[in-house]
Amino acid sequence: MVRKELEAEVHRYILTAERRIMQHEEENAILRVYISEWTKFYTQTEYLPKPFSYISEQKNLSLKSKNPMKEAGVMVSSIMLNDWGKTIFVAIKHKLQNAAMRLVELERNGEAFDPQLVIGVRQSYVSLNLSTEDSLAVYKENFERAYVDDTERFYKSRAPQVLASEGVQSYMVYADTKLGEEEARGRRYLESTTDSVEKLVERCVKVLVVQFQEQILAECPTLINEGQIEKLRMLYRLINRTSDGIDNVLKFLDIFIRTEALNDMRANANTITTDPEKYVEQLLTMFSKFSLLVADAFYDDPRFLTTRDKAFQDVVNDTCIFRMEITSSRGKCVGRMQAESRCPELLANFTDLLLRKTSLSKRLSSEEIDAKLNDVLLVLKYVQNKDVFMRFYKAHLTRRLILESILNAGAWSRGAADRTQVQMPRELEDFIPEVEDFYRKQHSGRKLQWHHHWSHGTNGKEQNRGRINLIGRLQLSVETNVQEEHDDIIALRILRVQEAIVKIMKIRKQCQSAQLQTELIELLKHMFLPPKKMIKEQVEWLIENGFIARDSNDLNMFLYIT
C-alpha cells in the first residue's frame, strides 16, 4: 500500500516537471529547463528515501539483507530514477545530448557557459539505469561516443588549418595546449569511473599528433642542434603519446651526441691528444652537456639515458682520433689485433698526475682531487677495454711507490725483462759499490737490483739567472717498450679468455660454439671484447691441452673434460 502511494506521488511530480520541460521546443532551452528540474529531482532522491528506512526495517522487507535500512533507501531511489528515465529522459535524451555537445564546442572556441548543463546530462545517463545488464552501457553508447566523435571531428578540420597557417613549431604549441585542455575538459564532463578520458585522449592524439607525426619529427634534429629546450619538451610530450614516434627521437639524439662529441674532439685534437687533463675535461664537459639536455628536454626518460650512455660509450672508445694498435710478437695470438682507443691510457696518465706531486696536483685541494678522481671513474664506466687502463695504472702505481718507498721486487710488478741498460756517468758509478755495501750490511740475504731508468734527480747548480727548476724528474730512458706492453696486455687477455671458457664449460658441461661465444663475450665485456680470432685460437689450444673436446657427432658441440 505504501509503495503504491509512493509510486503514484513520484509519478505525479515527474509529470509536472515534464510539462514544464516540454513547453520549450528549442534544444538549448529544453536543456536548461531539464537541468533545473533534474537538479531538484536528483537532490530529492537522496532525502526522500530516509523516512521509509524505519518502516522497511520494521516490516523486514529484506530479511536476508545485513542492512535493511540501506536497502530500503536504494529501493525508493530506484523507483524515482526509473520513473524519471522512462517518463522524461528517454523521450528527449538525444536533444539534450546534442545541446550539450554544442555547448562543449562553444567552450572549445573560447565562449563561457555553465558547466553544470553538460555535467547534468552525463549524470542523467549514468544515474538513470536504463539497461539492466550494464548500468553504464547507455552512457557509453550515447554520451561518451558523441563526446569523443565530436571532439575528433572538431580538430580534424581545425588542425590542418593551424599547421598550414602557422608552421610546424607553432602547431606543436597548439597541439600540446589542446591536448592538455581536452584532457582536463574530459575529466570534468566524462564519467570518472570508466575509461572515457583515456579513449578521448587517444582519439585526440590520433588527430592532433599521429596525423602530422612526420612533420613534427622533421623538426627534431634542428631543435636538438639549436638547443631549444622548451620546444623539445613539447615535442617529447607530443611524440611520447604515440606508439612508435619516440624511437625516431632516440635516433636523432644518438646521431647528435656522436656527431657533436667527435666534432669537438677533432677540433681540439692537437691539445687533448698530448694533455690527459684537457682530454678528461673535454669528455666531462661533453657528458655534462648531453646529460643536461636529456634532463631538461626529455625529463630524464630512462630510454633517453640509455641512448646517451650508448652513444657516449662509442665516443669514448672511438679510434678515429685516439688510435692505439695493439700488436703481438709472441705467444699464441700472433699479429695485429683490432685498433683500440687510447682513452684507457690517457685516463691512467691523468690519474697518475693527480696522485703524485705534479703541477696539477699542487694547485688542487684534496677535495678537488677527490672530485676529479670521481670524474675519472665516471668516464672509466664507459671504457670498453678496462684491462688496458689497469695495465697502465699498475705501471704508474709501481713508479709512485718506488719513488717514495723501498719495496721488494715482487711489489714492483716488474721483472728482469723490464731492466734497461744505462751507461752511468763515472761520478755516479763510483758511488754504486758504496751503496751496495751499505745495503748488504743493513739487509742480510737480500739482493739489490738497479733500475736506473726509474731514478729522478734535481739539478741544484747555481745559475746566474737565479735558481730555476729545469726538470722535475730525470727520465733517463722511456718507461717501457711499447711492444712489450702490448705483448703483456695480449698475454693477459689470452689467459682471461682461457679462464672464462673453462669456467663456462665447467658449468655447462657441454655447449654449442655460438652459445659459448655469446656467454664468453657477456662474461668479459666489462673488461674487454675478445675478438673472434682470439676466441677460436684459445678454444683450439684448450682442446689440444685436454681441457675440452669436440663432440664426435657434432663438431660445433664442445664437451668439458673432468
Steps between C-alpha positions, in 0.01 A plus 500: 500500500776745596699413189207562266428837658868590477521403133186698420626812676839480333337454161275804552806711583685374191204575273493856630873536429448352153236761413736780602779351286287428195372856482823578313591382152853638449766250614703746708187619681393142565847424637495790746153421634579129514818556702311726740228239553749213511715669763201545734377147436841338545542677834166355612620148416748538783256625766163344416607137571606581859150497663429159349807334647340449844180355351702261287695382800188437707330294227821312415466576134840349448550212740828390347653845486762594754384862476122517433485878551757561230330255264167675548662832411644353183159360407328838534772673300469239226124556477553873459786477246334231287179700475691817403697315237198335335278807519735786409856405413437233234292741294745791495842346565627560145392865509675542833810328370517712184458819697773393744742423216439845349578661834826306522593622151425856606739453791770377260452824307551707813139572603389453860191316628378318808689165510217349703289488183733236352572328829126460563449318169787264574367448852160407359652237270696348788237519775193395300562128474328442167691176438459208738822331387746790509411821680754693288423342164255774394745769615784346297294444185352851500665773705858367498495410130347835401749694712805318359377510138418872517843573645671310219283670237580845642880459490502307174387815323684750722849341532601509129404867483722588796792301358471661157470855630744502794765238422609182676660650811200723573274204432689301764408767756137483383484119516668482841263763641188340355592153623531636853173692470307203362629267768395745773163557329447126470562449870238766568225379268557124460433225753803446724423134578551396138783526248326783316784748551756251369290444187468874450875562535579214264269646234646851550854368464399327179359815340745755646832311506501173307348665194794746485769286662742518206491881489554522876789252500666687212552793739673286764861509365487878463363550851766271649784672312377845602437394860139623508406331825141624535404391149674166549291450813183561302617267224577232758159536665329468163705217350510305827123453468541313169582132467823518299603863461736507797741257328570764236579761767743254660676458165529877456648535850747217435619661176532840668711371790736307275538781247531782753747315720729384219498845340606655831772239541632563150498876553717463811698196387841672514451588867317204646715232334804620694338633818306240704350772719350682202377171358312401816359851541379488140322168558341620823384825341332307221345250740356780714365672190324187375371409847354849543331471161337168595393632841354831381352401164402137557429491876779245563298234319687168556487430125683824428752437779575162343548662158733758653706229667531291183597797284747637755656157540563486127655848515732401785609188314520664157830445318489774237703738722647294785611192315716232658614195304555204732728250333669187621837355410475193720254259647201323361331801342752627249447803283294816501181531701214741449589864567397631842454840656777661704241618751600241768864607475415871521274441799777311677745782423257760634446296817876485547525878465245538779655248739865603482662836558449694179412854405141381463467336841679787676244758391205286610365438848441147624124543445558611141729203438234264635241662273723456195569138590124444516480658155757249377286217636200646318685494167654161577148355523470552124845363413475171316851368558545550871787252506716753312422762765595254773827423326609863472364590842700217653816627333439852632423365847825304500695809407335710772577237763859457387570872503361538851574165668748212513317194369594146420502387139169314529316815597634684197322273251815530290715212387855470374377555145405856593855594591667747267875528456612853575853635474545694822734801530831414660429727797186299581652158430757555776221519759318184391731252683470708818120491483504123437731441801276712719189309383656157568592607854149627570306217328655159532406243235347748260610578148514857375405565138551831328223654285670819390219601267269537799727752671440871526709793610514875545754725335626719781755695298510871573406702193574863432133542414402370836379160613263336253337158487639345182327167535286348768616148440795379298360248252812319388310263272147424393282330760467180305503374150162549331516161335563329833198675649286380213633148535416501870148630436433232240651227717273601788197504270584152376509372858168665578338350190629155593380541857154616388461212251591244765265664749208489254570141396534387859149630569339391172687169453413527130441808291443601138763718334264797451372480857854478635604810308194694618551412866873567474445853369236563766744387769795708379326809359566700817875453447539477122328352195695196382528479119370189327851406390624492859199296615553245224874467572447452873226243447741303282776538760271368775405205279866422430585512870211278607276748680207465259417280201278502193199272482569226244141524373486881486816702437329819624438343840772524766525270800667572834766249601510437874 
